[in-house]
């Protein structure tokens, strides 16, 4: 039965050299009081130190000394980290990039499934997720810096079953974990009703408890024993060792707002017209062109982080959001997923899954299409969103999603750096272009394999504000350019390789570059002819 203790008493259970799990999702749901107390203990006592962290998605507010894992930035606390995405805590990301702590980047969906296996004392999981990407041991084996490569630790191995290749991700035993819930009663039963994202709290707690580890839960408040409805108990007190009440101001719904928003929990519905349309910009042009690829009613459509998260706004503005189901890996299904710092949430959702359950249906092929962003694309159609030179970012759920969706639109602004364009009169006028090239001969890291996509028959489109490409067996094919753009100067000269050019090369729709709704629909999208490759 769980003990109700102070934060310092709970952190005293974590000893030097332990492997510690921490749940959250980026800008939501970290146990702030406990993370701050861990940092305080190290500062005052020099312990706990040299921790091996397992953090499915690193929490943070993108500031050096802000919320989330940035609290543990002092040298000596962390020895290694296994995560899927690390950019929200820049101080920790820099430590990985500068080879000061060992870094292992694992596809997000693998973690929850691995915790389930660990709870059942299984050796690991077998999956196709990660084949021919950086996760594949023939490429990097999830090791993203020198310390990880020199450690001898093996995260994943290649196996063959009945003539097919798979990856085997080994179990990662944890000595302790830090999770966050909403309420606990005096028996340690934990609820999650005000957690904007239900990540891997349940699975991690079971994995730790069933293997003799210590489960520490931080909650907003502690209630009388027996006062929580049994249907609201998501983690039973028998699984929890210690419960800590959050310090005032620490149990925030999101790092970027002090206002409690019940619509993000499905507690209320708000008029869809209350969601303001995007202002005209290059970002809006890309999101509009991506939305024109939605051609199937009742499709289940995934949204990724970055420029592609503007698609729901366009679909809402054009009036056909109710004809499809928009979802995010965090578990939101339906409604209008939000973008930017609110990415991972949705208003007027139809269902809210646990994140682990979402990856069950994603990995199984239930998605019809996905909108994802890209940072680099090479001539073979490989995509990189996870590492640039030595700078480690991590892909989150990108690998699971991109490998398991039949139709994918990858989106980005065409170049890196400051891009200044005139938008209007149905065309694009490039006044100043970015100096960085995104279409490169070879990506810095393979987060998505073009070779795999061709083998699996996936339909892949690359969308920018000035050009649209399709992936073919012979590489990228240019199928559209923006009105007002010079093919040689503004497109081909800004690529490290020369793509194939479709015999049916056409201009992008003029409505993309005009104010007001475009007047597109699923029916009109489906009626647009597809280019022959």
TASUL-V787982 format. One record per helix or strand of 2 or more residues. SS is the DSSP state (~ for helix, > for strand). FROM is the first residue (numbers start at 1). TO is the last residue. If there is no record, write none. Layout:
# TASUL-V787982
ss & from & to
SS & FROM & TO
SS & FROM & TO
This chain:
# TASUL-V787982
ss & from & to
> & 3 & 4
~ & 7 & 11
> & 19 & 22
~ & 32 & 45
> & 51 & 55
~ & 69 & 72
> & 78 & 83
~ & 90 & 97
> & 102 & 105
~ & 108 & 119
> & 124 & 127
~ & 146 & 151
> & 156 & 161
> & 164 & 170
> & 176 & 180
> & 183 & 185
~ & 201 & 209
> & 214 & 219
> & 221 & 223
~ & 230 & 232
~ & 237 & 239
> & 242 & 245
~ & 262 & 265
~ & 272 & 274
~ & 282 & 291
> & 300 & 303
~ & 307 & 318
~ & 321 & 323
> & 325 & 327
> & 332 & 333
> & 336 & 337
~ & 340 & 342
> & 346 & 347
> & 351 & 352
~ & 355 & 363
> & 369 & 373
> & 376 & 378
> & 383 & 384
> & 387 & 388
> & 391 & 392
~ & 398 & 403
> & 407 & 411
> & 415 & 416
> & 420 & 424
> & 427 & 432
> & 436 & 437
> & 439 & 440
~ & 450 & 456
> & 459 & 463
> & 467 & 472
> & 475 & 481
~ & 487 & 494
> & 500 & 507
~ & 510 & 513
~ & 522 & 527
